[in-house]
């Protein structure tokens, strides 16, 4: 059963000291501020995932031979994908760091810091020397910057969806939270819009030689825009109300030790009181993470190298599928505001389980239209899972632990289901050459998500200001 903890002393006392401050903005404010905050969250998330997608695509195309030269192409690819996975290993550190900042000092401060860190790390990758000119120092620096990217991503998603959700007017929480949820796909499309023309202009040899740096360096402009947008929006009204309650004198006196430890170490409190919800929330998102990263990252390398599918065909198929997922993100979220999160997410999970094998089997056809159609259907099923999850995971946790709780569940799912997916897929395909193994692997993780969703409660009507 999901965790249903009893009220702690500070929560009980806080409820007796007087009327609670209003956590939701007044209707007139919500109508103007909520859309601005949602768009600001989307802009920042898109930029962060652009940086991440650029690295993923570069890993598939060039980073292996440039930083990990080997006579065996599989070994080079594994090494490049290992650095891709390294960023996922450092994401939990980002959850701890930015979750603490977000739950103690404010959502906006955490988001500004995470975007700045991502920008510095991404531009740094674009300036790195290769193995040929710097030897072992080159891959060491690459892994270091990649780890910093991972720390940044550990704090991005939770803060972006929270800032949007906590500004949302009543009855539209999933709609507003889903707006930044389109950021990963938009970031991929933006990276493709930069990489494809660059490839066409300079050719594959020119891209491998020097032009791979262009998408990384362009991040400078995008980060400056993102920082400007994020610093112009207001702090979450729910966070402000929670901060006001925790500073009330009577509550502080009644629970000085407990309140202090909870505010300083939100992750410790989270794991003590809500371990089941963290694990089930992670499981609920793990299948979708596998679908996204195997489609957007791994297959772009696998198709051309193992099956002889043109690079542009794979990038186009993934881009069209991602665009279709974006197109239904808001309608799906609005539907979940009306009928609940679980029915929509369960439909997506069932669809992903059923469609996983046909989707990756389409690669055997080597036909661009077939692959594009299969990817489009698969990424639309993914949108059914991932659009409501932006509201669903935060709703599982109370306000004072929400940044840390939602981030922990989503980032663990991304790490286990997405970060290691290219490595697992590379290993599987080294033993079984058929792309069907990708479908079986993905379908298994989506089945796990289905089971976890069945074990979790509906959260649409969950009170959000406590």
C-alpha positions, 0 to 999 in steps of 0.5 A: 500500500502507498505510504499514508503517514500520520501528521507530524507534530509540526504539521499538527501544530501549524494547523492550530495556530491560525488560518493558513495563508492562501497557497493559490494566487488570486484568480486575476493574478493566476490568469496572467501569471500562470501562463507566463510561469509555464512558458518560462519553465518550458523555455528553460527546460527546452534549453536544458534538454537541448544541451542534453540532446546535443550530447546524446546525438553527438555520442551517437555520431562522433564522440566515440572516435574523437574521445575514445579511439579504438579499433573496434567501433562497438567499443568506441560506441560503448565508451561514448554511451558510458559517458552518456550514462555517467550524467545519469549517475550524477543526477541523484546528486542534483536531486539532493542539491537542487531539491534542498535549495528548492524546498528550502530557498525557493523553486525559482532559485534552484531553477536559475542555478541548474540552468546556469550549471548546464550552460557552463558544462555544455559550452565547455564540451564544445571547447574541449580538445580531442584525444588526438591533441590532448591524450587522456586528459580529453576524455577525463574532462569530457566525463567531468563536464558530463557529470556536471550536466547530470547534476544540473538535470537532477534539479531541472525537471522537478523545479520546472513542473512544480513552478508551473503546477503551483501557479496553476489555477484550480482544475488545470494543474496537469495542463500547466505542469505539462507545458514544461513537460514538452521541453525534452521533445522540443529540446531534441527537435531544436538540437536536430534543427541545428545538427541536420543543417550542419551535417548537410552543409559541411558533410559527415567528415566536416562534422566529425572533424570540427563542426560537431562543436557548433551545437554545443557553442550555440548553447551560450545564446540559449542559456542567456535567453533562458536565464533572462526568462526565468529571473522575470517570473515570481516565486511559487505561491505554494512555496511562499505559503509553506515558508510562512507557515514554517516560520510561525512562532508557535509552530517553531517552538513546538517542534524546534528539533523536528522542523529544523531537521526536516527543513535542512535535510528534505531527502532524509525526511522524504525517505523516512516518511514516503519510501513507498511512493518514491519507489512506486513513482520511480517505477511508474515513470521508468518505462517511458524513460526507456522508450524516450531514450532508446528512440531519441538517442540509441536508435539514431546510432543503431540504425545507421551502424548496424542496419545501414539506415541513412542517418537523416532517415533516423533523425527525421523519423525520431523528429516527426515522432517527437513532434506528434508527441508534443502536439498531443501533450496539452490535450492529454494533460487537459483530459487528465484534469477532467478524468484523472491521471491514472486512466490516461497514464494506464492507457499509455502504459498498455499502449507502450507494452503492446507497441514496443516490439512492433515499433523497433521491429520497423527498423528491420524494414529499413523503410523511412515511412514505416519507421516514421509511422511506427515511431510516431505511434510509439511516441504518442503512447509515450505522451499519454504516460508522460504528459500527466506525470508532471502533475502526478508525481508532485501530487504524491508528496506534501509541499515542503518535500515536493521538489525533492520527492518529485525530482527523486522519483522522476530522476531515478526513473530516468537514470535506471530506465533511460540512462542505462538503456543505450548501454543495455541495448548495445550489449543486447545487440552484441548478442542478438542482432535483431532489433526485436530485443529492443522491443522486448526490453522496452516492453518489459520496463513499460509493464513494470510501469503499468504495475506501479501505476496500478499500485498508486492512488489517483491524485487529481483531487489531492490538496496541493497547498499542504 
